[in-house]
Amino acid sequence: MKNKSFFLTVAVCTTIAAGGAIFSQAPTVIYEGAPVVNISRRHGNLQAAQKFIVQAFQRVDRAQRANQGQLAGHAQKAKEFLIAADAELKLAAEVSNAEGR
């Protein structure tokens, strides 16, 4: 049981280190973590779009694992775009809130 936790710790640390290296190459923004649904029902269309982004991110992640990461970096790039799209939707909702809509 002790070996399992050691290997899990190593895997998590490796993933974090690899993720940091990938995200640090982003042109202007460093993204952290997976997309989340954090837009209220007040903006139903934006919230729905965000839900689809989260689902797409999860599917791409599954594809990476199923293909043992051998997708030539394209799946990772897609995940980065999904993270950026998620953030942009949140900003759109915040702008709408600020304008009283």
LOBAPA-263693 format. One record per residue: x negated, y, z negated of N, C-alpha, C, O, CB in turn; chain; residue in three letters. Coordinates in pm, whole numbers, plus 50000, padded with zeros to 5 digits. Last residue first. Glycine has a CB too. Layout:
BEGIN
+-------+-------+-------+-------+-------+-------+-------+-------+-------+-------+-------+-------+-------+-------+-------+-------+------+
!   n.u !   n.v !   n.w !  ca.u !  ca.v !  ca.w !   c.u !   c.v !   c.w !   o.u !   o.v !   o.w !  cb.u !  cb.v !  cb.w ! chain ! resn !
+-------+-------+-------+-------+-------+-------+-------+-------+-------+-------+-------+-------+-------+-------+-------+-------+------+
!     X !     Y !     Z !     X !     Y !     Z !     X !     Y !     Z !     X !     Y !     Z !     X !     Y !     Z !     A !  Ala !
...
+-------+-------+-------+-------+-------+-------+-------+-------+-------+-------+-------+-------+-------+-------+-------+-------+------+
//
This chain:
BEGIN
+-------+-------+-------+-------+-------+-------+-------+-------+-------+-------+-------+-------+-------+-------+-------+-------+------+
!   n.u !   n.v !   n.w !  ca.u !  ca.v !  ca.w !   c.u !   c.v !   c.w !   o.u !   o.v !   o.w !  cb.u !  cb.v !  cb.w ! chain ! resn !
+-------+-------+-------+-------+-------+-------+-------+-------+-------+-------+-------+-------+-------+-------+-------+-------+------+
! 52660 ! 54383 ! 51681 ! 52745 ! 54295 ! 51765 ! 52762 ! 54161 ! 51700 ! 52829 ! 54074 ! 51755 ! 52684 ! 54277 ! 51904 !     A !  Arg !
! 52488 ! 54573 ! 51577 ! 52623 ! 54561 ! 51524 ! 52716 ! 54473 ! 51605 ! 52838 ! 54487 ! 51598 ! 52683 ! 54694 ! 51512 !     A !  Gly !
! 52230 ! 54574 ! 51645 ! 52316 ! 54665 ! 51721 ! 52462 ! 54652 ! 51680 ! 52550 ! 54713 ! 51740 ! 52303 ! 54639 ! 51870 !     A !  Glu !
! 52133 ! 54374 ! 51490 ! 52089 ! 54509 ! 51461 ! 52176 ! 54613 ! 51531 ! 52193 ! 54725 ! 51482 ! 51945 ! 54527 ! 51501 !     A !  Ala !
! 52242 ! 54150 ! 51621 ! 52284 ! 54184 ! 51484 ! 52251 ! 54328 ! 51451 ! 52332 ! 54398 ! 51391 ! 52218 ! 54091 ! 51382 !     A !  Asn !
! 52094 ! 54160 ! 51859 ! 52239 ! 54174 ! 51862 ! 52293 ! 54212 ! 51725 ! 52381 ! 54298 ! 51715 ! 52303 ! 54045 ! 51911 !     A !  Ser !
! 51843 ! 54110 ! 51754 ! 51869 ! 54236 ! 51822 ! 52019 ! 54262 ! 51827 ! 52065 ! 54374 ! 51802 ! 51808 ! 54234 ! 51965 !     A !  Val !
! 51885 ! 53847 ! 51659 ! 51851 ! 53954 ! 51566 ! 51875 ! 54091 ! 51626 ! 51922 ! 54181 ! 51557 ! 51706 ! 53941 ! 51522 !     A !  Glu !
! 51930 ! 53709 ! 51897 ! 52036 ! 53716 ! 51797 ! 52010 ! 53830 ! 51698 ! 52103 ! 53900 ! 51658 ! 52048 ! 53582 ! 51722 !     A !  Ala !
! 51676 ! 53740 ! 52013 ! 51796 ! 53793 ! 52081 ! 51911 ! 53808 ! 51982 ! 51982 ! 53908 ! 51984 ! 51837 ! 53701 ! 52197 !     A !  Ala !
! 51517 ! 53598 ! 51832 ! 51499 ! 53743 ! 51847 ! 51620 ! 53807 ! 51915 ! 51662 ! 53917 ! 51876 ! 51371 ! 53773 ! 51929 !     A !  Leu !
! 51614 ! 53342 ! 51885 ! 51630 ! 53399 ! 51751 ! 51615 ! 53551 ! 51756 ! 51692 ! 53623 ! 51693 ! 51527 ! 53339 ! 51652 !     A !  Lys !
! 51527 ! 53314 ! 52148 ! 51670 ! 53313 ! 52119 ! 51697 ! 53374 ! 51982 ! 51793 ! 53449 ! 51966 ! 51724 ! 53170 ! 52125 !     A !  Leu !
! 51249 ! 53315 ! 52105 ! 51311 ! 53423 ! 52182 ! 51462 ! 53430 ! 52158 ! 51519 ! 53539 ! 52149 ! 51284 ! 53405 ! 52331 !     A !  Glu !
! 51211 ! 53074 ! 51969 ! 51180 ! 53200 ! 51903 ! 51247 ! 53318 ! 51974 ! 51296 ! 53410 ! 51908 ! 51029 ! 53222 ! 51897 !     A !  Ala !
! 51282 ! 52895 ! 52173 ! 51354 ! 52895 ! 52046 ! 51334 ! 53028 ! 51973 ! 51430 ! 53087 ! 51923 ! 51308 ! 52778 ! 51956 !     A !  Asp !
! 51083 ! 52947 ! 52359 ! 51222 ! 52975 ! 52393 ! 51308 ! 52983 ! 52267 ! 51395 ! 53069 ! 52256 ! 51278 ! 52868 ! 52487 !     A !  Ala !
! 50857 ! 52851 ! 52219 ! 50867 ! 52993 ! 52256 ! 51011 ! 53032 ! 52287 ! 51058 ! 53138 ! 52245 ! 50776 ! 53024 ! 52377 !     A !  Ala !
! 50921 ! 52581 ! 52205 ! 50901 ! 52657 ! 52081 ! 50916 ! 52807 ! 52109 ! 50979 ! 52879 ! 52033 ! 50762 ! 52626 ! 52019 !     A !  Ile !
! 50923 ! 52523 ! 52478 ! 51047 ! 52509 ! 52401 ! 51037 ! 52585 ! 52268 ! 51135 ! 52646 ! 52225 ! 51077 ! 52360 ! 52374 !     A !  Leu !
! 50653 ! 52559 ! 52539 ! 50753 ! 52647 ! 52601 ! 50886 ! 52641 ! 52525 ! 50953 ! 52742 ! 52510 ! 50775 ! 52607 ! 52749 !     A !  Phe !
! 50548 ! 52348 ! 52390 ! 50509 ! 52485 ! 52358 ! 50608 ! 52585 ! 52416 ! 50643 ! 52684 ! 52352 ! 50368 ! 52515 ! 52410 !     A !  Glu !
! 50659 ! 52132 ! 52525 ! 50696 ! 52156 ! 52386 ! 50661 ! 52298 ! 52344 ! 50736 ! 52361 ! 52269 ! 50627 ! 52054 ! 52294 !     A !  Lys !
! 50523 ! 52157 ! 52768 ! 50668 ! 52173 ! 52766 ! 50716 ! 52202 ! 52624 ! 50803 ! 52287 ! 52604 ! 50738 ! 52047 ! 52821 !     A !  Ala !
! 50267 ! 52093 ! 52678 ! 50292 ! 52227 ! 52731 ! 50442 ! 52255 ! 52732 ! 50483 ! 52367 ! 52699 ! 50234 ! 52241 ! 52874 !     A !  Lys !
! 50309 ! 51825 ! 52616 ! 50272 ! 51919 ! 52510 ! 50299 ! 52062 ! 52554 ! 50348 ! 52143 ! 52476 ! 50124 ! 51902 ! 52470 !     A !  Gln !
! 50357 ! 51724 ! 52870 ! 50463 ! 51717 ! 52769 ! 50433 ! 51814 ! 52656 ! 50524 ! 51880 ! 52605 ! 50477 ! 51572 ! 52714 !     A !  Ala !
! 50107 ! 51766 ! 52991 ! 50226 ! 51835 ! 53041 ! 50340 ! 51833 ! 52940 ! 50412 ! 51932 ! 52926 ! 50273 ! 51771 ! 53171 !     A !  His !
! 49891 ! 51615 ! 52914 ! 49911 ! 51745 ! 52850 ! 50037 ! 51818 ! 52892 ! 50070 ! 51922 ! 52835 ! 49795 ! 51831 ! 52877 !     A !  Gly !
! 49908 ! 51368 ! 53039 ! 49815 ! 51469 ! 53094 ! 49839 ! 51608 ! 53036 ! 49811 ! 51708 ! 53102 ! 49827 ! 51474 ! 53245 !     A !  Ala !
! 50035 ! 51180 ! 52898 ! 50114 ! 51254 ! 52995 ! 50037 ! 51375 ! 53047 ! 50097 ! 51472 ! 53094 ! 50248 ! 51298 ! 52933 !     A !  Leu !
! 49980 ! 50991 ! 52683 ! 49911 ! 50992 ! 52813 ! 49996 ! 51057 ! 52921 ! 50026 ! 50996 ! 53024 ! 49874 ! 50849 ! 52855 !     A !  Gln !
! 50088 ! 50942 ! 52433 ! 50021 ! 51069 ! 52457 ! 49953 ! 51082 ! 52591 ! 49876 ! 51175 ! 52612 ! 49923 ! 51091 ! 52353 !     A !  Gly !
! 50223 ! 50699 ! 52455 ! 50099 ! 50707 ! 52379 ! 50018 ! 50832 ! 52413 ! 49895 ! 50827 ! 52422 ! 50015 ! 50582 ! 52403 !     A !  Gln !
! 50472 ! 50702 ! 52548 ! 50366 ! 50693 ! 52648 ! 50228 ! 50709 ! 52586 ! 50129 ! 50730 ! 52656 ! 50386 ! 50799 ! 52756 !     A !  Asn !
! 50613 ! 50735 ! 52316 ! 50638 ! 50614 ! 52395 ! 50528 ! 50592 ! 52499 ! 50494 ! 50479 ! 52533 ! 50775 ! 50623 ! 52465 !     A !  Ala !
! 50524 ! 50989 ! 52236 ! 50491 ! 50871 ! 52155 ! 50508 ! 50743 ! 52235 ! 50426 ! 50652 ! 52224 ! 50578 ! 50867 ! 52031 !     A !  Arg !
! 50630 ! 51145 ! 52442 ! 50486 ! 51144 ! 52416 ! 50446 ! 51020 ! 52339 ! 50347 ! 50954 ! 52371 ! 50445 ! 51270 ! 52338 !     A !  Gln !
! 50901 ! 51093 ! 52406 ! 50836 ! 51051 ! 52531 ! 50684 ! 51046 ! 52513 ! 50618 ! 50955 ! 52562 ! 50872 ! 51147 ! 52647 !     A !  Ala !
! 50943 ! 51217 ! 52160 ! 50960 ! 51072 ! 52173 ! 50891 ! 51019 ! 52298 ! 50829 ! 50913 ! 52296 ! 51111 ! 51035 ! 52176 !     A !  Arg !
! 50899 ! 51482 ! 52242 ! 50813 ! 51421 ! 52141 ! 50822 ! 51269 ! 52146 ! 50720 ! 51200 ! 52137 ! 50851 ! 51472 ! 52001 !     A !  Asp !
! 51112 ! 51512 ! 52415 ! 50975 ! 51521 ! 52469 ! 50878 ! 51457 ! 52371 ! 50785 ! 51386 ! 52411 ! 50936 ! 51669 ! 52496 !     A !  Val !
! 51321 ! 51493 ! 52227 ! 51308 ! 51395 ! 52336 ! 51168 ! 51395 ! 52396 ! 51112 ! 51289 ! 52425 ! 51412 ! 51423 ! 52446 !     A !  Arg !
! 51274 ! 51719 ! 52067 ! 51269 ! 51585 ! 52007 ! 51253 ! 51477 ! 52115 ! 51180 ! 51381 ! 52094 ! 51397 ! 51558 ! 51924 !     A !  Gln !
! 51313 ! 51920 ! 52256 ! 51183 ! 51907 ! 52189 ! 51168 ! 51767 ! 52132 ! 51063 ! 51704 ! 52145 ! 51168 ! 52012 ! 52079 !     A !  Phe !
! 51584 ! 51883 ! 52312 ! 51484 ! 51863 ! 52417 ! 51347 ! 51842 ! 52357 ! 51272 ! 51755 ! 52402 ! 51482 ! 51983 ! 52513 !     A !  Ala !
! 51697 ! 51951 ! 52063 ! 51714 ! 51816 ! 52118 ! 51610 ! 51787 ! 52225 ! 51553 ! 51677 ! 52227 ! 51856 ! 51799 ! 52176 !     A !  Gln !
! 51621 ! 52220 ! 52050 ! 51576 ! 52127 ! 51947 ! 51586 ! 51984 ! 51998 ! 51494 ! 51904 ! 51978 ! 51659 ! 52145 ! 51817 !     A !  Val !
! 51761 ! 52315 ! 52273 ! 51615 ! 52324 ! 52269 ! 51558 ! 52227 ! 52167 ! 51460 ! 52158 ! 52193 ! 51570 ! 52468 ! 52237 !     A !  Ile !
! 52023 ! 52276 ! 52191 ! 51972 ! 52200 ! 52305 ! 51820 ! 52203 ! 52310 ! 51757 ! 52104 ! 52348 ! 52030 ! 52254 ! 52435 !     A !  Phe !
! 52033 ! 52462 ! 51983 ! 52052 ! 52320 ! 51953 ! 51998 ! 52233 ! 52067 ! 51936 ! 52130 ! 52043 ! 52201 ! 52289 ! 51928 !     A !  Lys !
! 52007 ! 52699 ! 52130 ! 51901 ! 52660 ! 52036 ! 51911 ! 52512 ! 52000 ! 51810 ! 52444 ! 51987 ! 51908 ! 52746 ! 51909 !     A !  Gln !
! 52249 ! 52701 ! 52261 ! 52126 ! 52691 ! 52340 ! 52011 ! 52646 ! 52251 ! 51928 ! 52565 ! 52291 ! 52092 ! 52825 ! 52407 !     A !  Ala !
! 52416 ! 52737 ! 52039 ! 52426 ! 52614 ! 52119 ! 52300 ! 52594 ! 52202 ! 52249 ! 52482 ! 52213 ! 52550 ! 52620 ! 52212 !     A !  Ala !
! 52334 ! 52994 ! 51958 ! 52317 ! 52880 ! 51868 ! 52321 ! 52749 ! 51945 ! 52241 ! 52659 ! 51919 ! 52424 ! 52882 ! 51759 !     A !  Gln !
! 52418 ! 53142 ! 52178 ! 52275 ! 53136 ! 52146 ! 52245 ! 53018 ! 52054 ! 52144 ! 52950 ! 52070 ! 52229 ! 53266 ! 52080 !     A !  Leu !
! 52694 ! 53099 ! 52158 ! 52621 ! 53056 ! 52278 ! 52471 ! 53045 ! 52252 ! 52406 ! 52951 ! 52297 ! 52646 ! 53153 ! 52393 !     A !  Asn !
! 52756 ! 53204 ! 51896 ! 52780 ! 53065 ! 51933 ! 52701 ! 53016 ! 52053 ! 52647 ! 52906 ! 52051 ! 52922 ! 53046 ! 51959 !     A !  Gly !
! 52682 ! 53391 ! 51680 ! 52629 ! 53394 ! 51817 ! 52635 ! 53251 ! 51872 ! 52533 ! 53187 ! 51893 ! 52481 ! 53450 ! 51821 !     A !  His !
! 52795 ! 53306 ! 51449 ! 52836 ! 53438 ! 51501 ! 52793 ! 53453 ! 51647 ! 52860 ! 53519 ! 51727 ! 52775 ! 53553 ! 51414 !     A !  Arg !
! 52667 ! 53090 ! 51357 ! 52780 ! 53066 ! 51449 ! 52831 ! 53196 ! 51508 ! 52903 ! 53195 ! 51608 ! 52894 ! 52994 ! 51376 !     A !  Arg !
! 52315 ! 53188 ! 51350 ! 52447 ! 53163 ! 51293 ! 52553 ! 53141 ! 51401 ! 52532 ! 53170 ! 51518 ! 52488 ! 53280 ! 51203 !     A !  Ser !
! 52017 ! 53020 ! 51410 ! 52107 ! 53125 ! 51455 ! 52247 ! 53089 ! 51404 ! 52290 ! 52974 ! 51414 ! 52105 ! 53141 ! 51612 !     A !  Ile !
! 51839 ! 52817 ! 51377 ! 51847 ! 52916 ! 51271 ! 51927 ! 53039 ! 51314 ! 51908 ! 53148 ! 51261 ! 51707 ! 52958 ! 51227 !     A !  Asn !
! 51724 ! 52518 ! 51447 ! 51848 ! 52593 ! 51469 ! 51861 ! 52688 ! 51351 ! 51891 ! 52646 ! 51239 ! 51974 ! 52498 ! 51483 !     A !  Val !
! 51379 ! 52508 ! 51549 ! 51486 ! 52482 ! 51454 ! 51610 ! 52561 ! 51495 ! 51600 ! 52658 ! 51570 ! 51443 ! 52521 ! 51310 !     A !  Val !
! 51085 ! 52359 ! 51696 ! 51199 ! 52451 ! 51700 ! 51305 ! 52409 ! 51598 ! 51319 ! 52291 ! 51566 ! 51260 ! 52456 ! 51842 !     A !  Pro !
! 50802 ! 52278 ! 51486 ! 50901 ! 52246 ! 51587 ! 51013 ! 52349 ! 51585 ! 51033 ! 52418 ! 51486 ! 50957 ! 52105 ! 51564 !     A !  Ala !
! 50502 ! 52473 ! 51415 ! 50614 ! 52384 ! 51391 ! 50707 ! 52364 ! 51508 ! 50692 ! 52425 ! 51614 ! 50691 ! 52434 ! 51278 !     A !  Gly !
! 50406 ! 52788 ! 51532 ! 50392 ! 52685 ! 51430 ! 50518 ! 52601 ! 51426 ! 50629 ! 52654 ! 51434 ! 50363 ! 52748 ! 51291 !     A !  Glu !
! 50220 ! 52964 ! 51776 ! 50346 ! 52905 ! 51732 ! 50319 ! 52797 ! 51629 ! 50220 ! 52724 ! 51638 ! 50424 ! 52847 ! 51851 !     A !  Tyr !
! 50075 ! 53264 ! 51836 ! 50047 ! 53130 ! 51783 ! 50176 ! 53077 ! 51725 ! 50234 ! 53137 ! 51635 ! 49932 ! 53133 ! 51675 !     A !  Ile !
! 50066 ! 53461 ! 52128 ! 50138 ! 53422 ! 52006 ! 50096 ! 53282 ! 51965 ! 50084 ! 53193 ! 52048 ! 50290 ! 53429 ! 52027 !     A !  Val !
! 49912 ! 53498 ! 52356 ! 49931 ! 53609 ! 52265 ! 49993 ! 53570 ! 52132 ! 49974 ! 53641 ! 52033 ! 50016 ! 53711 ! 52330 !     A !  Thr !
! 49827 ! 53242 ! 52478 ! 49775 ! 53371 ! 52518 ! 49793 ! 53483 ! 52415 ! 49697 ! 53556 ! 52389 ! 49839 ! 53411 ! 52643 !     A !  Pro !
! 49713 ! 52960 ! 52290 ! 49825 ! 53036 ! 52344 ! 49778 ! 53179 ! 52370 ! 49698 ! 53232 ! 52293 ! 49947 ! 53035 ! 52247 !     A !  Ala !
! 49521 ! 52822 ! 52159 ! 49490 ! 52861 ! 52296 ! 49602 ! 52940 ! 52360 ! 49588 ! 52985 ! 52474 ! 49460 ! 52738 ! 52378 !     A !  Gln !
! 49623 ! 52741 ! 51922 ! 49531 ! 52853 ! 51917 ! 49491 ! 52901 ! 52056 ! 49434 ! 53009 ! 52070 ! 49407 ! 52815 ! 51838 !     A !  Ser !
! 49771 ! 52516 ! 51984 ! 49841 ! 52642 ! 51968 ! 49747 ! 52761 ! 51964 ! 49787 ! 52871 ! 51999 ! 49925 ! 52639 ! 51844 !     A !  Phe !
! 49563 ! 52324 ! 51994 ! 49648 ! 52349 ! 52111 ! 49713 ! 52486 ! 52099 ! 49711 ! 52564 ! 52195 ! 49756 ! 52240 ! 52125 !     A !  Ile !
! 49457 ! 52334 ! 51737 ! 49370 ! 52359 ! 51852 ! 49453 ! 52394 ! 51975 ! 49416 ! 52483 ! 52052 ! 49282 ! 52237 ! 51880 !     A !  Ala !
! 49680 ! 52264 ! 51585 ! 49619 ! 52394 ! 51568 ! 49530 ! 52431 ! 51685 ! 49528 ! 52547 ! 51728 ! 49539 ! 52398 ! 51440 !     A !  Gly !
! 49718 ! 52001 ! 51671 ! 49819 ! 52102 ! 51697 ! 49764 ! 52242 ! 51685 ! 49797 ! 52330 ! 51765 ! 49936 ! 52085 ! 51603 !     A !  Gly !
! 49490 ! 51883 ! 51565 ! 49511 ! 51885 ! 51711 ! 49612 ! 51991 ! 51747 ! 49593 ! 52064 ! 51845 ! 49557 ! 51747 ! 51762 !     A !  Ala !
! 49541 ! 51919 ! 51291 ! 49420 ! 51975 ! 51352 ! 49436 ! 51986 ! 51503 ! 49399 ! 52087 ! 51562 ! 49297 ! 51889 ! 51318 !     A !  Ala !
! 49778 ! 51775 ! 51262 ! 49775 ! 51918 ! 51231 ! 49654 ! 51983 ! 51297 ! 49666 ! 52092 ! 51354 ! 49770 ! 51939 ! 51079 !     A !  Ile !
! 49690 ! 51518 ! 51333 ! 49796 ! 51584 ! 51410 ! 49795 ! 51734 ! 51386 ! 49808 ! 51812 ! 51480 ! 49933 ! 51526 ! 51372 !     A !  Thr !
! 49503 ! 51472 ! 51131 ! 49461 ! 51473 ! 51271 ! 49562 ! 51546 ! 51357 ! 49526 ! 51625 ! 51444 ! 49440 ! 51330 ! 51323 !     A !  Thr !
! 49672 ! 51474 ! 50908 ! 49563 ! 51573 ! 50920 ! 49515 ! 51585 ! 51063 ! 49488 ! 51695 ! 51111 ! 49447 ! 51535 ! 50829 !     A !  Cys !
! 49833 ! 51251 ! 50968 ! 49893 ! 51384 ! 50953 ! 49786 ! 51492 ! 50970 ! 49809 ! 51590 ! 51040 ! 49961 ! 51398 ! 50816 !     A !  Val !
! 49641 ! 51045 ! 50970 ! 49721 ! 51073 ! 51089 ! 49781 ! 51213 ! 51083 ! 49780 ! 51285 ! 51183 ! 49832 ! 50969 ! 51104 !     A !  Ala !
! 49547 ! 51055 ! 50706 ! 49455 ! 51079 ! 50817 ! 49532 ! 51116 ! 50943 ! 49493 ! 51208 ! 51015 ! 49366 ! 50956 ! 50843 !     A !  Val !
! 49785 ! 50985 ! 50574 ! 49720 ! 51113 ! 50548 ! 49625 ! 51150 ! 50660 ! 49624 ! 51264 ! 50705 ! 49645 ! 51109 ! 50414 !     A !  Thr !
! 49821 ! 50728 ! 50674 ! 49922 ! 50830 ! 50699 ! 49863 ! 50968 ! 50679 ! 49887 ! 51059 ! 50758 ! 50045 ! 50809 ! 50607 !     A !  Leu !
! 49597 ! 50601 ! 50569 ! 49610 ! 50614 ! 50714 ! 49714 ! 50718 ! 50751 ! 49697 ! 50789 ! 50851 ! 49645 ! 50480 ! 50777 !     A !  Phe !
! 49662 ! 50623 ! 50294 ! 49538 ! 50680 ! 50347 ! 49549 ! 50703 ! 50497 ! 49516 ! 50810 ! 50547 ! 49418 ! 50588 ! 50316 !     A !  Phe !
! 49898 ! 50479 ! 50279 ! 49902 ! 50622 ! 50250 ! 49776 ! 50690 ! 50301 ! 49782 ! 50805 ! 50346 ! 49919 ! 50646 ! 50099 !     A !  Ser !
! 49800 ! 50223 ! 50347 ! 49903 ! 50288 ! 50428 ! 49904 ! 50438 ! 50405 ! 49909 ! 50516 ! 50500 ! 50040 ! 50230 ! 50396 !     A !  Lys !
! 49623 ! 50164 ! 50139 ! 49570 ! 50186 ! 50273 ! 49671 ! 50257 ! 50362 ! 49633 ! 50341 ! 50444 ! 49531 ! 50054 ! 50336 !     A !  Asn !
! 49801 ! 50119 ! 49930 ! 49711 ! 50233 ! 49921 ! 49654 ! 50267 ! 50059 ! 49638 ! 50384 ! 50093 ! 49598 ! 50205 ! 49822 !     A !  Lys !
! 49918 ! 49881 ! 50000 ! 50000 ! 50000 ! 50000 ! 49913 ! 50126 ! 50000 ! 49948 ! 50227 ! 50062 ! 50093 ! 49999 ! 49879 !     A !  Met !
+-------+-------+-------+-------+-------+-------+-------+-------+-------+-------+-------+-------+-------+-------+-------+-------+------+
//
